Amino acid sequence: MTCAEARKYVNTFLPLLEGVAEDRHVVLAPPFTAISTLSEALTSSSIELSSQNVHWEDQGAFTAEVSPLMLLEHGVKYAIVGHSEPRKYFSESDEQINLRARSAQNHGLIPIVCVGESDEQRERGEAERVIRRQVEQGLEGIDTSRLVVAYEPIWAIGTGKTCEAKEANRICGLIRKWVQSSDLIVQYGGSVKPENIDELMAMSDIDGVLVGGASLNPESFARIANYQVL
C-alpha cells in the first residue's frame, strides 16, 4: 500500500479491533515506505509494527537495503526474514536469513523467521528435510525466547491450494521439536482467511498466523484477529 492507502486502512481497521482479546498481539507489516506513516497513526493503539525484511549491517554500501537502526527509529518491533518471496525471487540463502535474524535480535527486534517447502519438494517427499534444514541453518545462534517461526508452505500461498489444519499443526509441532523449545512461538502462514482461522487457531501447536492477501482488507483481517475459540 501507499502511505495514503495505509492511513485509510488503519482508520477503518482500528475501530474493528476495539473488542479484541487482550492476550492477542496484532502486528502490521507494511512496506518500508509506509512504516513512518503507520508509526504515527498507531501511536495510541496496541497494534505493533514489523518490517518485511532487515539487513544484517548497521551501515555500509548496501544500496536498496534497510538497516535495523532505520527501523528502530520508527518504533518497529518485529522483522520478517526469510519470507518465501525473497527466497524465491532473490535467491536468499539460509545463511543470509540467519544473518538478518541475528542482526534483528542484536538490536532488540524480534525476527519472524519464515520456513516452508515448495510444491515440488512436497511432492518428492522432501518437505520435512527441507524445513528442518531451514530451521537448523536459519536459527543458528538465535535466542529462541525472542523469536517467532512462521511455517508458510510455498505451495499454499496465492495458489488456491490449502494446507489442511491438521497437517499445518503437525509441521508446526515438528518445528517446535527441532528447535527444542516448548515456549517457541510458531505461526502458520498460507492462504489464511476468515473461513479457516477458527480451525487453525484450535490446533495445539499453532500459536498464531502470518496473514498475506486476507490482511489487505481491514474487515477480513479484523475477523482473523477476532477469531473464535472452538
ROSE-4610 file (N, C-alpha, C; in Angstrom, 1 decimal, always signed):
// ROSE-4610
residu = [M/M/M/T/T/T/C/C/C/A/A/A/E/E/E/A/A/A/R/R/R/K/K/K/Y/Y/Y/V/V/V/N/N/N/T/T/T/F/F/F/L/L/L/P/P/P/L/L/L/L/L/L/E/E/E/G/G/G/V/V/V/A/A/A/E/E/E/D/D/D/R/R/R/H/H/H/V/V/V/V/V/V/L/L/L/A/A/A/P/P/P/P/P/P/F/F/F/T/T/T/A/A/A/I/I/I/S/S/S/T/T/T/L/L/L/S/S/S/E/E/E/A/A/A/L/L/L/T/T/T/S/S/S/S/S/S/S/S/S/I/I/I/E/E/E/L/L/L/S/S/S/S/S/S/Q/Q/Q/N/N/N/V/V/V/H/H/H/W/W/W/E/E/E/D/D/D/Q/Q/Q/G/G/G/A/A/A/F/F/F/T/T/T/A/A/A/E/E/E/V/V/V/S/S/S/P/P/P/L/L/L/M/M/M/L/L/L/L/L/L/E/E/E/H/H/H/G/G/G/V/V/V/K/K/K/Y/Y/Y/A/A/A/I/I/I/V/V/V/G/G/G/H/H/H/S/S/S/E/E/E/P/P/P/R/R/R/K/K/K/Y/Y/Y/F/F/F/S/S/S/E/E/E/S/S/S/D/D/D/E/E/E/Q/Q/Q/I/I/I/N/N/N/L/L/L/R/R/R/A/A/A/R/R/R/S/S/S/A/A/A/Q/Q/Q/N/N/N/H/H/H/G/G/G/L/L/L/I/I/I/P/P/P/I/I/I/V/V/V/C/C/C/V/V/V/G/G/G/E/E/E/S/S/S/D/D/D/E/E/E/Q/Q/Q/R/R/R/E/E/E/R/R/R/G/G/G/E/E/E/A/A/A/E/E/E/R/R/R/V/V/V/I/I/I/R/R/R/R/R/R/Q/Q/Q/V/V/V/E/E/E/Q/Q/Q/G/G/G/L/L/L/E/E/E/G/G/G/I/I/I/D/D/D/T/T/T/S/S/S/R/R/R/L/L/L/V/V/V/V/V/V/A/A/A/Y/Y/Y/E/E/E/P/P/P/I/I/I/W/W/W/A/A/A/I/I/I/G/G/G/T/T/T/G/G/G/K/K/K/T/T/T/C/C/C/E/E/E/A/A/A/K/K/K/E/E/E/A/A/A/N/N/N/R/R/R/I/I/I/C/C/C/G/G/G/L/L/L/I/I/I/R/R/R/K/K/K/W/W/W/V/V/V/Q/Q/Q/S/S/S/S/S/S/D/D/D/L/L/L/I/I/I/V/V/V/Q/Q/Q/Y/Y/Y/G/G/G/G/G/G/S/S/S/V/V/V/K/K/K/P/P/P/E/E/E/N/N/N/I/I/I/D/D/D/E/E/E/L/L/L/M/M/M/A/A/A/M/M/M/S/S/S/D/D/D/I/I/I/D/D/D/G/G/G/V/V/V/L/L/L/V/V/V/G/G/G/G/G/G/A/A/A/S/S/S/L/L/L/N/N/N/P/P/P/E/E/E/S/S/S/F/F/F/A/A/A/R/R/R/I/I/I/A/A/A/N/N/N/Y/Y/Y/Q/Q/Q/V/V/V/L/L/L]
num = [1/1/1/2/2/2/3/3/3/4/4/4/5/5/5/6/6/6/7/7/7/8/8/8/9/9/9/10/10/10/11/11/11/12/12/12/13/13/13/14/14/14/15/15/15/16/16/16/17/17/17/18/18/18/19/19/19/20/20/20/21/21/21/22/22/22/23/23/23/24/24/24/25/25/25/26/26/26/27/27/27/28/28/28/29/29/29/30/30/30/31/31/31/32/32/32/33/33/33/34/34/34/35/35/35/36/36/36/37/37/37/38/38/38/39/39/39/40/40/40/41/41/41/42/42/42/43/43/43/44/44/44/45/45/45/46/46/46/47/47/47/48/48/48/49/49/49/50/50/50/51/51/51/52/52/52/53/53/53/54/54/54/55/55/55/56/56/56/57/57/57/58/58/58/59/59/59/60/60/60/61/61/61/62/62/62/63/63/63/64/64/64/65/65/65/66/66/66/67/67/67/68/68/68/69/69/69/70/70/70/71/71/71/72/72/72/73/73/73/74/74/74/75/75/75/76/76/76/77/77/77/78/78/78/79/79/79/80/80/80/81/81/81/82/82/82/83/83/83/84/84/84/85/85/85/86/86/86/87/87/87/88/88/88/89/89/89/90/90/90/91/91/91/92/92/92/93/93/93/94/94/94/95/95/95/96/96/96/97/97/97/98/98/98/99/99/99/100/100/100/101/101/101/102/102/102/103/103/103/104/104/104/105/105/105/106/106/106/107/107/107/108/108/108/109/109/109/110/110/110/111/111/111/112/112/112/113/113/113/114/114/114/115/115/115/116/116/116/117/117/117/118/118/118/119/119/119/120/120/120/121/121/121/122/122/122/123/123/123/124/124/124/125/125/125/126/126/126/127/127/127/128/128/128/129/129/129/130/130/130/131/131/131/132/132/132/133/133/133/134/134/134/135/135/135/136/136/136/137/137/137/138/138/138/139/139/139/140/140/140/141/141/141/142/142/142/143/143/143/144/144/144/145/145/145/146/146/146/147/147/147/148/148/148/149/149/149/150/150/150/151/151/151/152/152/152/153/153/153/154/154/154/155/155/155/156/156/156/157/157/157/158/158/158/159/159/159/160/160/160/161/161/161/162/162/162/163/163/163/164/164/164/165/165/165/166/166/166/167/167/167/168/168/168/169/169/169/170/170/170/171/171/171/172/172/172/173/173/173/174/174/174/175/175/175/176/176/176/177/177/177/178/178/178/179/179/179/180/180/180/181/181/181/182/182/182/183/183/183/184/184/184/185/185/185/186/186/186/187/187/187/188/188/188/189/189/189/190/190/190/191/191/191/192/192/192/193/193/193/194/194/194/195/195/195/196/196/196/197/197/197/198/198/198/199/199/199/200/200/200/201/201/201/202/202/202/203/203/203/204/204/204/205/205/205/206/206/206/207/207/207/208/208/208/209/209/209/210/210/210/211/211/211/212/212/212/213/213/213/214/214/214/215/215/215/216/216/216/217/217/217/218/218/218/219/219/219/220/220/220/221/221/221/222/222/222/223/223/223/224/224/224/225/225/225/226/226/226/227/227/227/228/228/228/229/229/229/230/230/230]
x = [+0.8/+0.0/+0.9/+0.3/+1.0/+0.7/+1.4/+1.2/-0.3/-0.9/-2.3/-3.2/-2.9/-3.7/-3.6/-2.4/-2.1/-2.9/-2.9/-3.5/-5.1/-5.6/-7.0/-7.4/-6.5/-6.7/-6.8/-5.9/-5.8/-7.1/-7.5/-8.7/-9.9/-10.0/-11.1/-10.8/-9.6/-9.2/-9.3/-8.8/-8.7/-10.1/-11.1/-12.4/-12.9/-12.5/-12.9/-12.1/-11.1/-10.3/-10.7/-11.7/-12.0/-12.3/-12.9/-13.3/-12.3/-11.1/-10.2/-9.7/-9.5/-9.0/-7.6/-7.4/-6.2/-4.9/-5.1/-3.9/-3.5/-4.1/-3.8/-2.9/-1.8/-0.9/-1.2/-1.5/-1.8/-0.6/+0.0/+1.2/+0.9/+1.2/+1.1/+2.5/+2.7/+4.0/+3.9/+3.9/+3.7/+5.0/+5.0/+6.2/+7.0/+8.3/+9.2/+8.7/+8.1/+7.7/+6.6/+5.8/+4.6/+4.8/+6.0/+6.3/+6.1/+6.7/+6.7/+5.2/+4.4/+3.0/+2.3/+2.4/+1.7/+2.2/+3.5/+4.1/+3.3/+3.1/+2.4/+0.9/+0.3/-1.1/-1.5/-0.5/-0.8/-0.3/+0.1/+0.7/-0.1/-1.4/-2.2/-2.9/-2.5/-3.1/-2.2/-2.7/-1.9/-1.2/-1.5/-1.0/+0.5/+1.3/+2.7/+3.1/+4.3/+4.8/+5.9/+5.9/+7.0/+7.5/+8.7/+9.2/+9.1/+9.2/+9.1/+10.4/+11.5/+12.9/+13.8/+15.0/+16.0/+17.4/+18.3/+19.7/+20.5/+21.6/+22.4/+23.5/+23.7/+24.7/+24.0/+24.6/+24.1/+24.2/+25.3/+25.6/+26.6/+26.8/+27.7/+27.1/+27.8/+27.4/+26.5/+25.2/+24.2/+23.0/+23.1/+22.1/+20.8/+19.7/+18.3/+18.0/+18.9/+18.7/+18.3/+17.7/+17.3/+17.9/+18.6/+19.2/+18.3/+18.7/+17.8/+17.7/+18.7/+18.7/+17.6/+17.5/+16.4/+15.0/+14.9/+13.6/+13.3/+14.3/+14.1/+13.7/+14.1/+13.8/+12.3/+11.6/+10.2/+9.3/+9.9/+9.2/+8.9/+9.6/+9.3/+9.8/+9.0/+9.3/+9.8/+9.2/+9.5/+10.1/+10.7/+11.2/+11.0/+10.3/+10.1/+11.4/+11.9/+13.1/+12.8/+13.4/+13.2/+11.9/+11.1/+9.8/+10.0/+9.0/+9.1/+9.4/+9.0/+9.2/+10.6/+11.3/+12.7/+13.5/+13.1/+13.8/+13.7/+12.5/+12.2/+12.8/+12.5/+12.8/+14.2/+14.8/+16.1/+17.1/+16.7/+17.7/+18.3/+17.5/+18.1/+18.4/+19.6/+20.1/+19.8/+19.8/+19.6/+20.7/+21.9/+23.0/+22.6/+22.1/+21.7/+20.6/+19.6/+18.5/+18.9/+19.9/+20.4/+21.1/+21.8/+22.5/+21.4/+20.4/+19.3/+18.6/+18.4/+17.7/+18.6/+19.9/+20.8/+20.9/+21.0/+21.1/+19.8/+18.7/+17.4/+17.5/+17.8/+17.9/+18.9/+20.1/+21.1/+20.7/+19.7/+19.2/+17.9/+17.4/+16.2/+14.9/+15.1/+13.9/+13.7/+12.4/+12.1/+11.9/+12.8/+12.7/+11.5/+10.8/+9.8/+10.4/+11.0/+11.7/+10.8/+10.7/+9.8/+10.5/+9.8/+10.3/+9.2/+9.5/+8.5/+9.0/+8.3/+8.7/+7.9/+8.4/+7.7/+6.8/+6.0/+5.1/+5.9/+7.0/+7.8/+8.5/+9.0/+9.6/+8.7/+7.4/+6.4/+6.1/+5.9/+5.6/+6.6/+7.9/+9.0/+9.2/+8.4/+8.5/+9.7/+10.1/+11.2/+10.9/+9.6/+9.1/+9.8/+9.8/+10.4/+11.9/+12.6/+14.0/+14.4/+13.6/+13.8/+13.6/+12.5/+12.1/+13.1/+13.5/+14.5/+15.8/+16.2/+17.5/+17.3/+16.2/+15.9/+15.9/+15.4/+15.3/+16.7/+17.4/+18.8/+19.8/+19.8/+20.7/+20.2/+18.9/+18.4/+18.4/+18.3/+18.2/+19.5/+20.6/+21.9/+22.3/+22.5/+22.9/+21.8/+20.6/+19.4/+18.8/+18.5/+17.8/+16.4/+16.0/+14.6/+13.5/+14.0/+13.0/+12.6/+13.3/+12.9/+12.8/+11.9/+11.8/+10.4/+10.0/+8.8/+9.2/+8.7/+9.0/+7.6/+7.6/+6.4/+6.5/+5.7/+5.6/+4.7/+5.3/+4.5/+4.8/+4.0/+4.2/+4.0/+5.0/+5.0/+3.9/+3.6/+2.6/+1.2/+1.0/-0.3/-0.5/+0.5/+0.4/-0.1/-1.3/-1.8/-2.1/-2.2/-2.4/-3.8/-4.5/-5.8/-5.8/-4.6/-4.4/-4.3/-4.8/-4.9/-4.2/-3.4/-2.8/-3.8/-4.2/-5.1/-4.6/-5.5/-5.2/-4.3/-4.7/-4.0/-2.6/-2.4/-1.1/-0.2/-0.8/-0.1/+0.3/-0.6/-0.3/+0.8/+0.8/+1.9/+3.3/+3.4/+4.6/+5.1/+4.1/+4.4/+5.0/+4.4/+4.9/+6.3/+6.6/+7.9/+8.9/+8.6/+9.4/+9.8/+8.7/+8.9/+9.9/+9.7/+10.6/+12.0/+12.2/+13.5/+14.3/+13.5/+14.2/+14.4/+13.7/+13.8/+13.4/+12.3/+11.8/+10.3/+9.8/+8.3/+7.6/+8.4/+7.8/+7.9/+8.5/+8.7/+7.4/+7.2/+6.0/+6.1/+5.2/+5.2/+3.9/+4.0/+2.8/+2.6/+1.4/+1.2/+0.8/+1.4/+1.0/+0.8/-0.3/-0.5/-2.0/-2.5/-3.9/-4.8/-4.3/-5.1/-6.2/-7.4/-8.5/-9.6/-10.6/-11.7/-12.3/-12.4/-13.1/-12.3/-11.0/-10.3/-9.6/-9.7/-8.9/-9.3/-10.6/-11.1/-10.5/-10.5/-10.0/-8.5/-7.8/-6.3/-5.9/-6.6/-6.2/-6.7/-7.5/-7.9/-6.8/-5.8/-4.8/-3.8/-3.3/-2.4/-1.1/-0.5/+0.9/+0.9/-0.2/-0.3/-0.6/+0.4/+0.2/-0.3/-0.2/-0.7/-0.6/-0.9/-0.9/-0.1/+0.5/+1.1/+0.2/-0.4/-1.5/-1.0/-1.4/-1.0/-2.1/-2.7/-3.7/-4.9/-5.3/-6.5/-6.3/-5.1/-4.8/-5.0/-5.1/-5.2/-6.6/-7.6/-8.9/-9.1/-9.4/-9.4/-10.5/-11.7/-12.7/-12.3/-11.6/-11.2/-10.1/-9.2/-8.1/-8.6/-9.6/-10.2/-10.9/-11.6/-12.2/-11.2/-10.0/-9.0/-8.4/-8.2/-7.7/-8.7/-10.0/-11.1/-11.6/-10.6/-11.0/-11.8/-12.6/-13.4/-12.8/-12.7/-12.1/-13.2/-12.8/-13.7/-13.7]
y = [-1.2/+0.0/+1.3/+2.3/+3.6/+4.2/+5.3/+5.9/+6.3/+6.9/+7.3/+6.1/+5.0/+3.8/+3.2/+3.2/+2.6/+3.4/+4.8/+5.6/+5.4/+5.2/+5.0/+3.6/+2.6/+1.3/+1.3/+1.9/+2.0/+2.6/+3.7/+4.4/+3.5/+2.5/+1.6/+0.4/+0.0/-1.2/-1.0/+0.1/+0.3/+0.1/+0.7/+0.5/-0.9/-1.7/-3.1/-4.0/-3.4/-4.2/-3.8/-3.0/-2.5/-3.6/-4.7/-5.8/-7.0/-6.8/-8.0/-8.3/-9.6/-10.1/-9.5/-9.2/-8.5/-9.4/-10.7/-11.5/-11.8/-11.1/-11.3/-10.1/-10.5/-9.5/-9.3/-8.1/-7.8/-7.0/-7.4/-6.8/-6.5/-5.3/-4.9/-4.8/-5.4/-5.3/-4.6/-3.3/-2.5/-2.5/-2.0/-1.8/-0.7/-0.7/+0.3/+1.7/+2.1/+3.5/+3.9/+2.9/+3.3/+3.1/+2.7/+2.4/+3.7/+4.8/+6.0/+6.5/+6.4/+6.8/+6.0/+4.7/+3.8/+4.0/+4.3/+4.5/+5.7/+6.7/+7.9/+7.6/+6.9/+6.6/+5.6/+4.8/+3.7/+4.1/+5.4/+5.8/+5.4/+5.6/+5.3/+4.0/+3.1/+1.8/+0.7/-0.5/-1.6/-2.4/-2.0/-2.7/-2.4/-3.4/-3.2/-3.3/-2.9/-2.8/-3.8/-4.4/-5.2/-4.7/-4.9/-4.6/-5.9/-5.8/-7.0/-7.6/-7.0/-7.5/-6.6/-7.0/-6.2/-6.6/-5.7/-6.1/-6.4/-7.1/-7.6/-6.6/-5.5/-4.5/-3.2/-2.5/-1.2/-0.1/-0.2/+0.8/+0.2/+0.9/+0.4/+0.6/+0.1/+0.2/-0.9/-0.8/-1.8/-1.2/-0.6/+0.1/-0.8/-0.1/-0.7/-1.5/-1.7/-2.4/-1.4/-1.9/-1.1/-1.7/-0.9/-1.4/-1.5/-2.2/-2.3/-0.9/-0.1/+1.2/+2.1/+2.0/+2.7/+2.3/+1.0/+0.5/+1.0/+0.9/+1.2/+2.7/+3.5/+5.0/+5.2/+4.2/+4.4/+3.5/+2.9/+2.1/+0.7/+0.2/-1.1/-2.1/-3.2/-4.2/-5.5/-5.9/-7.2/-7.0/-8.0/-8.0/-9.4/-9.4/-10.7/-11.0/-12.2/-12.6/-14.0/-14.2/-15.5/-15.8/-14.7/-14.9/-15.6/-16.4/-17.2/-16.4/-15.2/-14.4/-13.9/-13.4/-13.1/-14.4/-15.5/-16.8/-17.1/-17.0/-17.4/-16.5/-15.2/-14.2/-13.6/-13.6/-13.0/-14.0/-15.3/-16.4/-16.2/-15.7/-15.6/-16.9/-17.0/-18.3/-18.4/-19.6/-19.8/-19.0/-18.9/-18.2/-16.7/-16.1/-14.7/-14.5/-15.4/-15.2/-15.3/-16.2/-16.2/-14.9/-14.3/-13.1/-12.0/-12.0/-11.0/-11.2/-12.4/-12.7/-12.3/-12.6/-12.3/-10.8/-10.1/-8.6/-8.0/-8.6/-8.1/-8.3/-9.5/-9.7/-8.9/-8.7/-7.9/-6.4/-6.0/-4.6/-4.5/-5.6/-5.6/-5.9/-6.2/-6.6/-8.1/-8.4/-9.9/-10.4/-11.3/-11.8/-12.8/-12.7/-13.6/-14.4/-15.6/-16.4/-17.3/-17.2/-18.0/-19.2/-20.3/-21.6/-22.2/-23.1/-23.8/-24.4/-25.4/-26.1/-25.7/-26.0/-25.8/-27.0/-26.8/-27.9/-29.1/-28.8/-29.9/-30.7/-29.9/-30.6/-31.4/-31.0/-31.8/-33.0/-32.8/-34.0/-35.1/-34.6/-35.6/-36.2/-35.8/-36.3/-35.6/-34.4/-33.8/-32.7/-32.5/-31.4/-31.3/-32.3/-32.3/-32.0/-32.7/-32.5/-31.0/-30.4/-29.0/-28.1/-28.3/-27.4/-27.5/-28.7/-28.9/-28.2/-28.3/-27.6/-26.1/-25.6/-24.1/-23.7/-24.6/-24.3/-24.3/-25.4/-25.5/-24.5/-24.2/-23.2/-21.7/-21.5/-20.2/-19.7/-20.6/-20.2/-20.5/-20.8/-21.0/-19.7/-19.9/-18.8/-17.8/-18.2/-17.3/-17.7/-16.6/-16.7/-17.1/-18.3/-18.7/-18.1/-17.4/-16.7/-15.4/-14.9/-13.7/-14.0/-14.9/-15.4/-15.8/-15.6/-16.2/-17.0/-18.2/-19.0/-19.2/-18.9/-19.0/-20.1/-21.1/-22.1/-21.7/-21.4/-21.0/-21.9/-22.9/-23.8/-23.0/-22.9/-22.0/-22.4/-23.7/-24.2/-23.8/-23.3/-22.8/-21.3/-20.6/-19.1/-18.6/-18.1/-17.5/-18.5/-19.8/-20.8/-21.3/-21.1/-21.7/-23.0/-23.6/-24.8/-24.5/-25.4/-25.2/-26.3/-25.9/-26.9/-27.2/-28.5/-28.8/-28.4/-28.0/-27.6/-28.6/-29.9/-30.9/-31.1/-31.0/-31.1/-29.9/-28.7/-27.5/-27.6/-28.1/-28.3/-29.3/-30.4/-31.4/-30.8/-30.0/-29.4/-28.4/-27.6/-26.6/-27.3/-28.5/-29.3/-29.8/-30.2/-30.7/-29.6/-28.4/-27.2/-26.9/-27.0/-26.8/-27.9/-29.1/-30.2/-30.0/-29.6/-29.4/-28.3/-27.2/-26.1/-26.4/-27.4/-27.9/-26.7/-26.1/-25.1/-25.1/-25.5/-25.7/-24.3/-23.2/-21.9/-21.1/-21.8/-21.1/-20.7/-19.5/-19.1/-19.6/-20.4/-20.9/-20.5/-19.8/-19.4/-20.2/-20.1/-20.8/-19.7/-19.7/-18.8/-19.5/-19.3/-19.9/-20.0/-19.0/-18.9/-18.8/-18.1/-17.8/-16.9/-17.2/-16.3/-16.5/-15.6/-15.7/-17.1/-17.8/-19.0/-20.2/-20.1/-21.2/-20.8/-19.5/-19.1/-19.8/-20.0/-20.6/-22.0/-22.8/-24.2/-24.2/-23.2/-23.2/-22.9/-21.9/-21.5/-22.5/-23.4/-24.5/-25.6/-25.5/-26.6/-26.4/-27.5/-27.4/-26.8/-26.8/-26.3/-25.0/-24.5/-23.2/-22.1/-21.2/-20.1/-18.8/-18.7/-17.5/-17.7/-16.7/-16.8/-15.6/-15.9/-14.9/-14.7/-13.6/-13.4/-12.6/-13.1/-12.4/-11.6/-12.1/-11.3/-11.0/-11.8/-11.5/-10.3/-10.0/-8.8/-7.5/-7.5/-6.3/-5.7/-6.5/-6.0/-5.8/-4.6/-4.4/-5.3/-5.4/-6.2/-7.7/-8.2/-9.6/-9.8/-8.9/-9.1/-8.9/-8.0/-7.9/-9.2/-9.8/-11.1/-12.2/-12.1/-13.1/-12.8/-11.5/-11.1/-11.4/-11.4/-11.7/-13.1/-14.1/-15.4/-16.0/-17.0/-17.6/-18.9/-19.0/-20.3/-21.4/-22.4/-23.6/-24.5]
z = [+0.0/+0.0/+0.0/-0.6/-0.5/+0.9/+1.3/+2.6/+2.8/+1.7/+1.8/+2.0/+1.3/+1.4/+2.8/+3.3/+4.7/+5.7/+5.6/+6.6/+6.5/+5.3/+5.2/+5.8/+5.5/+6.0/+7.6/+8.2/+9.7/+10.2/+9.6/+10.1/+10.1/+9.2/+9.1/+10.1/+10.2/+10.9/+12.4/+12.9/+14.4/+15.1/+14.6/+15.3/+15.3/+14.4/+14.3/+15.3/+16.0/+17.0/+18.4/+18.6/+19.9/+20.9/+20.4/+21.3/+21.3/+20.6/+20.5/+21.9/+22.1/+23.4/+23.7/+25.0/+25.4/+25.2/+25.2/+25.1/+23.6/+22.7/+21.3/+20.8/+20.1/+19.6/+18.1/+17.7/+16.3/+15.8/+14.7/+14.1/+12.7/+12.2/+10.8/+10.2/+9.0/+8.4/+7.0/+7.0/+5.8/+5.0/+3.7/+3.0/+3.7/+3.5/+4.1/+4.1/+2.9/+2.7/+3.6/+4.1/+4.9/+6.4/+6.8/+8.2/+9.0/+8.5/+9.3/+9.4/+8.4/+8.4/+9.4/+9.4/+10.4/+11.8/+11.9/+13.3/+14.0/+13.2/+13.7/+14.0/+13.0/+13.1/+14.2/+14.6/+15.6/+17.0/+17.2/+18.5/+19.7/+19.7/+20.8/+20.8/+19.9/+19.8/+20.3/+20.5/+20.9/+19.7/+18.5/+17.3/+17.2/+16.9/+16.8/+15.3/+15.0/+13.7/+13.4/+12.2/+11.7/+10.4/+10.1/+8.7/+7.9/+6.6/+5.7/+5.5/+6.0/+5.9/+6.7/+6.9/+7.5/+7.1/+7.0/+6.6/+7.8/+7.6/+8.7/+9.1/+8.4/+8.8/+9.2/+10.2/+10.6/+9.5/+8.8/+7.8/+6.8/+5.6/+4.6/+3.2/+2.2/+0.8/+0.5/+0.9/+0.7/+0.1/-1.1/-1.7/-1.8/-1.5/-1.5/-0.3/+0.7/+1.9/+3.0/+4.1/+5.2/+6.5/+7.3/+8.4/+9.6/+10.7/+11.9/+12.6/+12.5/+13.1/+12.5/+11.2/+10.5/+10.9/+11.2/+11.7/+13.1/+14.0/+15.4/+15.5/+14.6/+14.7/+14.6/+13.9/+13.7/+14.6/+15.7/+16.6/+16.2/+15.2/+14.7/+15.7/+16.0/+17.0/+16.4/+15.2/+14.6/+13.2/+12.7/+11.3/+10.7/+9.6/+8.9/+8.1/+8.2/+7.4/+6.8/+5.7/+5.0/+4.4/+4.1/+3.5/+2.2/+1.8/+0.6/-0.6/-0.7/-1.9/-2.1/-1.1/-1.2/-1.4/-0.8/-1.1/-2.5/-3.1/-4.5/-5.5/-5.3/-6.4/-6.3/-5.1/-4.9/-4.4/-4.4/-4.0/-2.7/-1.7/-0.3/+0.2/+0.8/+1.3/+2.8/+3.4/+4.8/+5.6/+5.1/+5.7/+5.8/+4.7/+4.7/+5.7/+5.7/+6.6/+8.0/+8.3/+9.7/+10.1/+9.2/+9.5/+9.7/+9.0/+9.2/+10.5/+10.9/+12.1/+13.3/+13.2/+14.3/+14.4/+13.3/+13.4/+14.0/+13.7/+14.3/+15.8/+16.2/+17.7/+18.4/+17.8/+18.4/+18.6/+17.9/+18.0/+18.7/+19.3/+20.1/+19.3/+18.0/+17.2/+17.3/+17.2/+17.2/+15.8/+15.4/+14.0/+13.8/+12.7/+12.4/+11.2/+11.5/+10.5/+9.8/+8.5/+7.7/+7.1/+7.2/+6.6/+5.9/+4.9/+4.2/+2.9/+2.4/+1.2/+0.0/-1.2/-2.5/-2.8/-3.8/-4.2/-4.7/-5.5/-6.0/-4.8/-3.8/-2.7/-1.9/-1.7/-1.0/-1.8/-3.1/-4.0/-4.0/-3.8/-3.8/-2.4/-1.4/-0.1/+0.7/+0.3/+0.9/+1.9/+2.2/+3.0/+4.3/+5.1/+6.4/+6.3/+5.4/+5.3/+4.9/+4.0/+3.6/+4.8/+5.5/+6.6/+7.7/+8.0/+9.1/+8.8/+7.5/+7.1/+7.3/+6.9/+7.0/+8.5/+9.3/+10.8/+11.4/+11.1/+11.7/+11.2/+9.9/+9.4/+9.7/+9.5/+9.7/+11.1/+12.1/+13.5/+14.3/+13.6/+14.3/+15.1/+16.4/+17.3/+17.6/+17.4/+17.7/+19.1/+19.8/+21.1/+20.9/+21.2/+20.9/+21.8/+22.8/+23.7/+23.1/+22.1/+21.4/+19.9/+19.5/+18.2/+17.8/+16.6/+16.1/+14.8/+14.7/+13.5/+12.8/+11.5/+10.7/+9.6/+9.7/+8.7/+7.6/+6.4/+5.3/+4.1/+3.9/+2.7/+1.4/+0.6/-0.6/-1.5/-1.6/-2.5/-2.1/-0.9/-0.4/-0.4/-1.0/-1.0/-2.3/-2.3/-3.5/-4.7/-4.3/-5.4/-5.4/-4.3/-4.2/-3.4/-3.3/-2.6/-1.1/-0.3/+1.1/+1.9/+2.8/+3.7/+4.8/+4.9/+6.0/+7.4/+8.2/+9.6/+10.3/+10.2/+11.0/+10.4/+9.1/+8.6/+8.9/+8.9/+9.3/+10.8/+11.6/+13.0/+13.2/+12.4/+12.5/+12.2/+11.2/+10.8/+11.9/+12.4/+13.4/+14.7/+15.0/+16.1/+15.9/+14.7/+14.3/+14.5/+14.1/+14.2/+15.7/+16.5/+17.9/+18.5/+18.0/+18.5/+18.0/+16.8/+16.2/+16.9/+17.3/+18.0/+19.4/+19.9/+21.3/+22.3/+22.0/+22.9/+23.0/+24.1/+24.2/+24.2/+24.5/+24.6/+23.3/+22.3/+21.0/+20.4/+19.8/+19.2/+17.7/+17.3/+15.9/+15.3/+14.2/+13.4/+12.1/+11.6/+10.3/+9.3/+8.1/+7.1/+5.7/+5.1/+3.8/+3.5/+2.8/+2.5/+3.8/+4.8/+6.0/+5.7/+6.1/+5.7/+6.8/+6.8/+7.8/+7.9/+6.7/+6.7/+7.4/+7.5/+8.2/+9.5/+9.9/+11.0/+12.3/+12.5/+13.8/+13.9/+12.8/+12.8/+13.1/+12.4/+12.6/+14.0/+14.6/+15.9/+17.0/+16.6/+17.6/+17.6/+16.8/+16.7/+17.9/+18.4/+19.6/+19.4/+18.2/+18.0/+17.1/+16.8/+16.1/+17.0/+17.2/+18.2/+17.6/+16.3/+15.6/+14.1/+13.3/+11.9/+11.2/+10.1/+9.3/+8.1/+8.0/+7.0/+5.8/+4.6/+3.4/+2.8/+1.7/+1.0/+1.8/+2.8/+3.6/+4.5/+4.7/+5.6/+4.9/+3.6/+2.8/+2.9/+3.4/+3.6/+5.1/+5.6/+7.1/+7.7/+7.1/+7.7/+7.8/+6.7/+6.7/+7.8/+7.9/+8.8/+10.3/+10.5/+11.8/+12.2/+11.3/+11.6/+12.0/+11.4/+11.7/+13.1/+13.4/+14.7/+15.8/+15.5/+16.4/+16.2/+16.0/+15.8/+16.9/+16.7/+17.7/+18.2/+19.5/+20.1/+20.0/+19.2/+19.1/+20.3]
